[in-house]
Amino acid sequence: MTYQDLPQGMKNEEVKRYWELLQARRAHLAFKRCFDVAVSFLILLILSPFLLLLALAVKLDSRGPVFYRQVRVGRYGGDFRIFKFRTMVMDADKIGPPLTTGNDPRITRVGRLIRKCRLDEFSQLLNVLSGTMSLVGPRPEVRKYVDHYAPEYMATLLVRPGITATSSIAFKNEDKLLNQGGDPEEIYIEQILPPKMELNLKYLEKISVWNDIKIMFQTVFAVLKP
Protein backbone atom coordinates (compact mmCIF):
# COMPACT_ATOMS: atom_id res chain seq x y z
CA MET A 1 0.00 0.00 0.00
CA THR A 2 1.34 3.42 -0.99
CA TYR A 3 0.01 6.83 -0.01
CA GLN A 4 -1.47 7.23 -3.49
CA ASP A 5 -3.39 3.95 -3.04
CA LEU A 6 -5.24 5.25 0.01
CA PRO A 7 -8.97 6.01 -0.31
CA GLN A 8 -9.54 9.55 -1.53
CA GLY A 9 -11.11 10.57 1.77
CA MET A 10 -7.88 9.73 3.59
CA LYS A 11 -5.53 11.72 1.38
CA ASN A 12 -4.74 15.08 2.95
CA GLU A 13 -1.67 16.80 4.40
CA GLU A 14 -2.44 15.78 7.98
CA VAL A 15 -2.77 12.09 7.08
CA LYS A 16 0.35 12.26 4.89
CA ARG A 17 2.42 13.38 7.88
CA TYR A 18 1.35 10.34 9.89
CA TRP A 19 1.79 8.09 6.87
CA GLU A 20 5.43 9.14 6.59
CA LEU A 21 5.92 8.70 10.33
CA LEU A 22 4.53 5.15 10.20
CA GLN A 23 6.61 4.30 7.12
CA ALA A 24 9.69 5.16 9.16
CA ARG A 25 8.52 2.70 11.84
CA ARG A 26 7.74 -0.27 9.60
CA ALA A 27 9.99 -2.57 11.63
CA HIS A 28 8.04 -1.68 14.78
CA LEU A 29 4.75 -2.38 12.98
CA ALA A 30 5.98 -5.79 11.76
CA PHE A 31 7.11 -6.71 15.28
CA LYS A 32 3.78 -5.45 16.62
CA ARG A 33 1.87 -7.79 14.30
CA CYS A 34 3.95 -10.80 15.36
CA PHE A 35 3.37 -9.86 19.00
CA ASP A 36 -0.38 -9.54 18.40
CA VAL A 37 -0.68 -13.01 16.88
CA ALA A 38 1.45 -14.75 19.50
CA VAL A 39 -0.22 -13.13 22.52
CA SER A 40 -3.76 -13.51 21.14
CA PHE A 41 -3.26 -17.20 20.42
CA LEU A 42 -1.79 -17.77 23.89
CA ILE A 43 -4.62 -15.92 25.67
CA LEU A 44 -7.30 -17.79 23.71
CA LEU A 45 -5.61 -21.09 24.48
CA ILE A 46 -5.39 -20.39 28.21
CA LEU A 47 -8.86 -18.86 28.57
CA SER A 48 -10.74 -21.20 26.21
CA PRO A 49 -12.56 -23.12 29.02
CA PHE A 50 -13.72 -19.84 30.61
CA LEU A 51 -14.75 -18.36 27.27
CA LEU A 52 -16.81 -21.46 26.48
CA LEU A 53 -18.64 -21.05 29.80
CA LEU A 54 -19.18 -17.37 29.02
CA ALA A 55 -20.61 -18.28 25.63
CA LEU A 56 -22.97 -20.77 27.29
CA ALA A 57 -24.14 -18.12 29.78
CA VAL A 58 -24.90 -15.69 26.94
CA LYS A 59 -26.86 -18.37 25.07
CA LEU A 60 -28.88 -19.47 28.09
CA ASP A 61 -29.67 -15.96 29.28
CA SER A 62 -31.51 -14.71 26.20
CA ARG A 63 -32.55 -15.65 22.70
CA GLY A 64 -30.02 -14.98 19.97
CA PRO A 65 -26.45 -15.78 18.85
CA VAL A 66 -23.44 -15.88 21.16
CA PHE A 67 -21.59 -13.21 19.20
CA TYR A 68 -22.69 -9.79 18.02
CA ARG A 69 -21.02 -9.09 14.66
CA GLN A 70 -21.30 -5.34 14.14
CA VAL A 71 -19.79 -3.68 11.07
CA ARG A 72 -16.99 -1.28 12.00
CA VAL A 73 -14.47 0.76 10.00
CA GLY A 74 -10.97 -0.69 10.01
CA ARG A 75 -7.57 -0.10 8.48
CA TYR A 76 -7.54 2.05 5.34
CA GLY A 77 -11.23 2.79 5.83
CA GLY A 78 -12.47 -0.71 4.97
CA ASP A 79 -15.43 -2.33 6.70
CA PHE A 80 -15.07 -5.46 8.84
CA ARG A 81 -17.23 -7.31 11.35
CA ILE A 82 -16.12 -7.17 14.96
CA PHE A 83 -16.58 -10.16 17.31
CA LYS A 84 -18.20 -9.25 20.62
CA PHE A 85 -19.98 -11.47 23.10
CA ARG A 86 -23.61 -10.43 22.77
CA THR A 87 -24.65 -8.28 25.75
CA MET A 88 -27.93 -6.98 24.38
CA VAL A 89 -31.20 -8.45 23.15
CA MET A 90 -31.26 -9.77 19.61
CA ASP A 91 -31.61 -7.08 16.90
CA ALA A 92 -30.79 -4.35 19.44
CA ASP A 93 -29.28 -2.23 16.66
CA LYS A 94 -32.67 -2.16 14.93
CA ILE A 95 -34.51 -0.83 17.99
CA GLY A 96 -32.04 1.78 19.19
CA PRO A 97 -28.87 3.79 18.39
CA PRO A 98 -25.34 2.30 18.05
CA LEU A 99 -24.36 3.95 21.34
CA THR A 100 -25.23 2.29 24.65
CA THR A 101 -25.96 4.19 27.85
CA GLY A 102 -25.62 2.68 31.32
CA ASN A 103 -29.34 2.16 31.82
CA ASP A 104 -30.06 0.92 28.30
CA PRO A 105 -33.03 -1.49 28.53
CA ARG A 106 -31.63 -3.52 25.63
CA ILE A 107 -28.81 -4.89 27.82
CA THR A 108 -29.43 -8.44 29.09
CA ARG A 109 -28.81 -9.67 32.66
CA VAL A 110 -25.62 -11.53 31.75
CA GLY A 111 -24.75 -8.64 29.45
CA ARG A 112 -24.56 -6.19 32.36
CA LEU A 113 -21.98 -8.36 34.12
CA ILE A 114 -20.02 -8.87 30.91
CA ARG A 115 -19.93 -5.13 30.21
CA LYS A 116 -18.93 -4.27 33.77
CA CYS A 117 -15.90 -6.56 33.58
CA ARG A 118 -15.19 -5.81 29.89
CA LEU A 119 -15.45 -9.54 29.12
CA ASP A 120 -17.14 -8.91 25.77
CA GLU A 121 -13.82 -7.66 24.41
CA PHE A 122 -12.06 -11.04 24.71
CA SER A 123 -13.81 -12.40 21.63
CA GLN A 124 -12.07 -9.69 19.60
CA LEU A 125 -8.91 -11.77 19.90
CA LEU A 126 -10.41 -13.64 16.93
CA ASN A 127 -10.31 -10.39 14.99
CA VAL A 128 -6.66 -9.95 15.96
CA LEU A 129 -5.80 -13.42 14.65
CA SER A 130 -7.67 -12.75 11.40
CA GLY A 131 -5.69 -9.53 10.87
CA THR A 132 -8.57 -7.06 11.08
CA MET A 133 -7.57 -5.80 14.54
CA SER A 134 -4.62 -5.37 16.87
CA LEU A 135 -4.34 -5.81 20.62
CA VAL A 136 -3.74 -2.07 20.98
CA GLY A 137 -4.82 0.69 18.63
CA PRO A 138 -7.56 3.24 18.04
CA ARG A 139 -10.95 1.70 18.79
CA PRO A 140 -12.94 1.02 15.60
CA GLU A 141 -16.02 3.17 15.04
CA VAL A 142 -19.19 2.59 13.04
CA ARG A 143 -19.32 4.36 9.70
CA LYS A 144 -21.73 7.11 10.82
CA TYR A 145 -19.21 8.39 13.37
CA VAL A 146 -16.23 8.09 11.02
CA ASP A 147 -18.17 10.40 8.70
CA HIS A 148 -17.79 13.07 11.43
CA TYR A 149 -13.98 12.75 11.57
CA ALA A 150 -11.92 15.91 11.09
CA PRO A 151 -9.34 15.49 8.26
CA GLU A 152 -6.46 14.69 10.64
CA TYR A 153 -8.51 12.04 12.46
CA MET A 154 -8.50 9.96 9.27
CA ALA A 155 -4.85 9.19 10.08
CA THR A 156 -6.04 6.77 12.77
CA LEU A 157 -7.25 4.53 9.93
CA LEU A 158 -3.67 3.96 8.83
CA VAL A 159 -3.26 1.24 11.46
CA ARG A 160 -5.33 -1.71 12.57
CA PRO A 161 -7.93 -0.77 15.20
CA GLY A 162 -7.32 -2.16 18.66
CA ILE A 163 -9.10 -3.99 21.45
CA THR A 164 -7.87 -1.33 23.84
CA ALA A 165 -6.27 2.11 23.63
CA THR A 166 -5.30 5.03 25.80
CA SER A 167 -8.57 6.64 24.70
CA SER A 168 -10.50 3.58 25.94
CA ILE A 169 -8.87 3.90 29.35
CA ALA A 170 -9.50 7.63 29.56
CA PHE A 171 -13.18 7.15 28.67
CA LYS A 172 -13.85 3.86 30.44
CA ASN A 173 -16.97 5.43 31.99
CA GLU A 174 -18.20 6.75 28.68
CA ASP A 175 -21.72 5.40 29.27
CA LYS A 176 -22.11 7.72 32.25
CA LEU A 177 -21.18 10.74 30.13
CA LEU A 178 -23.73 9.68 27.53
CA ASN A 179 -26.36 9.38 30.24
CA GLN A 180 -25.92 12.90 31.63
CA GLY A 181 -28.90 14.30 29.74
CA GLY A 182 -29.47 15.35 26.15
CA ASP A 183 -29.00 13.44 22.91
CA PRO A 184 -26.37 10.68 23.51
CA GLU A 185 -25.23 10.73 19.89
CA GLU A 186 -24.78 14.49 19.91
CA ILE A 187 -22.84 14.27 23.18
CA TYR A 188 -20.61 11.56 21.70
CA ILE A 189 -19.86 13.38 18.45
CA GLU A 190 -19.31 16.82 19.96
CA GLN A 191 -17.85 16.13 23.43
CA ILE A 192 -16.34 12.64 23.49
CA LEU A 193 -15.12 11.84 19.99
CA PRO A 194 -12.68 14.81 19.57
CA PRO A 195 -10.62 14.17 22.75
CA LYS A 196 -10.61 10.44 22.05
CA MET A 197 -9.24 11.04 18.58
CA GLU A 198 -6.54 13.37 19.90
CA LEU A 199 -5.36 10.58 22.20
CA ASN A 200 -5.39 8.15 19.27
CA LEU A 201 -3.20 10.50 17.23
CA LYS A 202 -0.72 10.76 20.09
CA TYR A 203 -0.62 6.95 20.15
CA LEU A 204 0.38 6.89 16.48
CA GLU A 205 3.29 9.21 17.18
CA LYS A 206 4.96 6.72 19.52
CA ILE A 207 3.60 3.41 18.29
CA SER A 208 5.67 0.40 19.38
CA VAL A 209 5.30 -2.98 21.04
CA TRP A 210 6.72 -1.64 24.29
CA ASN A 211 4.14 1.12 24.37
CA ASP A 212 1.43 -1.47 23.62
CA ILE A 213 2.53 -3.58 26.57
CA LYS A 214 2.34 -0.53 28.81
CA ILE A 215 -1.19 0.27 27.60
CA MET A 216 -2.28 -3.35 28.10
CA PHE A 217 -1.20 -3.26 31.74
CA GLN A 218 -2.88 0.11 32.20
CA THR A 219 -6.07 -1.40 30.79
CA VAL A 220 -6.00 -4.27 33.28
CA PHE A 221 -5.55 -1.85 36.19
CA ALA A 222 -8.34 0.38 34.84
CA VAL A 223 -10.76 -2.56 34.62
CA LEU A 224 -9.90 -3.80 38.12
CA LYS A 225 -10.12 -0.32 39.65
CA PRO A 226 -13.60 0.35 41.13
FIFITOR-863396 format. One record per residue (C-alpha): residue in three letters; y, z, x. Coordinates in steps of 0.2 Angstrom, whole numbers. Layout:
BEGIN
Ala/Y/Z/X;
...
This chain:
BEGIN
Met/0/0/0;
Thr/17/-5/7;
Tyr/34/0/0;
Gln/36/-17/-7;
Asp/20/-15/-17;
Leu/26/0/-26;
Pro/30/-2/-45;
Gln/48/-8/-48;
Gly/53/9/-56;
Met/49/18/-39;
Lys/59/7/-28;
Asn/75/15/-24;
Glu/84/22/-8;
Glu/79/40/-12;
Val/60/35/-14;
Lys/61/24/2;
Arg/67/39/12;
Tyr/52/49/7;
Trp/40/34/9;
Glu/46/33/27;
Leu/43/52/30;
Leu/26/51/23;
Gln/21/36/33;
Ala/26/46/48;
Arg/13/59/43;
Arg/-1/48/39;
Ala/-13/58/50;
His/-8/74/40;
Leu/-12/65/24;
Ala/-29/59/30;
Phe/-34/76/36;
Lys/-27/83/19;
Arg/-39/71/9;
Cys/-54/77/20;
Phe/-49/95/17;
Asp/-48/92/-2;
Val/-65/84/-3;
Ala/-74/97/7;
Val/-66/113/-1;
Ser/-68/106/-19;
Phe/-86/102/-16;
Leu/-89/119/-9;
Ile/-80/128/-23;
Leu/-89/119/-37;
Leu/-105/122/-28;
Ile/-102/141/-27;
Leu/-94/143/-44;
Ser/-106/131/-54;
Pro/-116/145/-63;
Phe/-99/153/-69;
Leu/-92/136/-74;
Leu/-107/132/-84;
Leu/-105/149/-93;
Leu/-87/145/-96;
Ala/-91/128/-103;
Leu/-104/136/-115;
Ala/-91/149/-121;
Val/-78/135/-125;
Lys/-92/125/-134;
Leu/-97/140/-144;
Asp/-80/146/-148;
Ser/-74/131/-158;
Arg/-78/114/-163;
Gly/-75/100/-150;
Pro/-79/94/-132;
Val/-79/106/-117;
Phe/-66/96/-108;
Tyr/-49/90/-113;
Arg/-45/73/-105;
Gln/-27/71/-106;
Val/-18/55/-99;
Arg/-6/60/-85;
Val/4/50/-72;
Gly/-3/50/-55;
Arg/-1/42/-38;
Tyr/10/27/-38;
Gly/14/29/-56;
Gly/-4/25/-62;
Asp/-12/34/-77;
Phe/-27/44/-75;
Arg/-37/57/-86;
Ile/-36/75/-81;
Phe/-51/87/-83;
Lys/-46/103/-91;
Phe/-57/115/-100;
Arg/-52/114/-118;
Thr/-41/129/-123;
Met/-35/122/-140;
Val/-42/116/-156;
Met/-49/98/-156;
Asp/-35/85/-158;
Ala/-22/97/-154;
Asp/-11/83/-146;
Lys/-11/75/-163;
Ile/-4/90/-173;
Gly/9/96/-160;
Pro/19/92/-144;
Pro/12/90/-127;
Leu/20/107/-122;
Thr/11/123/-126;
Thr/21/139/-130;
Gly/13/157/-128;
Asn/11/159/-147;
Asp/5/141/-150;
Pro/-7/143/-165;
Arg/-18/128/-158;
Ile/-24/139/-144;
Thr/-42/145/-147;
Arg/-48/163/-144;
Val/-58/159/-128;
Gly/-43/147/-124;
Arg/-31/162/-123;
Leu/-42/171/-110;
Ile/-44/155/-100;
Arg/-26/151/-100;
Lys/-21/169/-95;
Cys/-33/168/-80;
Arg/-29/149/-76;
Leu/-48/146/-77;
Asp/-45/129/-86;
Glu/-38/122/-69;
Phe/-55/124/-60;
Ser/-62/108/-69;
Gln/-48/98/-60;
Leu/-59/99/-45;
Leu/-68/85/-52;
Asn/-52/75/-52;
Val/-50/80/-33;
Leu/-67/73/-29;
Ser/-64/57/-38;
Gly/-48/54/-28;
Thr/-35/55/-43;
Met/-29/73/-38;
Ser/-27/84/-23;
Leu/-29/103/-22;
Val/-10/105/-19;
Gly/3/93/-24;
Pro/16/90/-38;
Arg/9/94/-55;
Pro/5/78/-65;
Glu/16/75/-80;
Val/13/65/-96;
Arg/22/49/-97;
Lys/36/54/-109;
Tyr/42/67/-96;
Val/40/55/-81;
Asp/52/44/-91;
His/65/57/-89;
Tyr/64/58/-70;
Ala/80/55/-60;
Pro/77/41/-47;
Glu/73/53/-32;
Tyr/60/62/-43;
Met/50/46/-43;
Ala/46/50/-24;
Thr/34/64/-30;
Leu/23/50/-36;
Leu/20/44/-18;
Val/6/57/-16;
Arg/-9/63/-27;
Pro/-4/76/-40;
Gly/-11/93/-37;
Ile/-20/107/-45;
Thr/-7/119/-39;
Ala/11/118/-31;
Thr/25/129/-27;
Ser/33/124/-43;
Ser/18/130/-53;
Ile/20/147/-44;
Ala/38/148/-48;
Phe/36/143/-66;
Lys/19/152/-69;
Asn/27/160/-85;
Glu/34/143/-91;
Asp/27/146/-109;
Lys/39/161/-111;
Leu/54/151/-106;
Leu/48/138/-119;
Asn/47/151/-132;
Gln/65/158/-130;
Gly/71/149/-144;
Gly/77/131/-147;
Asp/67/115/-145;
Pro/53/118/-132;
Glu/54/99/-126;
Glu/72/100/-124;
Ile/71/116/-114;
Tyr/58/108/-103;
Ile/67/92/-99;
Glu/84/100/-97;
Gln/81/117/-89;
Ile/63/117/-82;
Leu/59/100/-76;
Pro/74/98/-63;
Pro/71/114/-53;
Lys/52/110/-53;
Met/55/93/-46;
Glu/67/100/-33;
Leu/53/111/-27;
Asn/41/96/-27;
Leu/53/86/-16;
Lys/54/100/-4;
Tyr/35/101/-3;
Leu/34/82/2;
Glu/46/86/16;
Lys/34/98/25;
Ile/17/91/18;
Ser/2/97/28;
Val/-15/105/27;
Trp/-8/121/34;
Asn/6/122/21;
Asp/-7/118/7;
Ile/-18/133/13;
Lys/-3/144/12;
Ile/1/138/-6;
Met/-17/140/-11;
Phe/-16/159/-6;
Gln/1/161/-14;
Thr/-7/154/-30;
Val/-21/166/-30;
Phe/-9/181/-28;
Ala/2/174/-42;
Val/-13/173/-54;
Leu/-19/191/-50;
Lys/-2/198/-51;
Pro/2/206/-68;
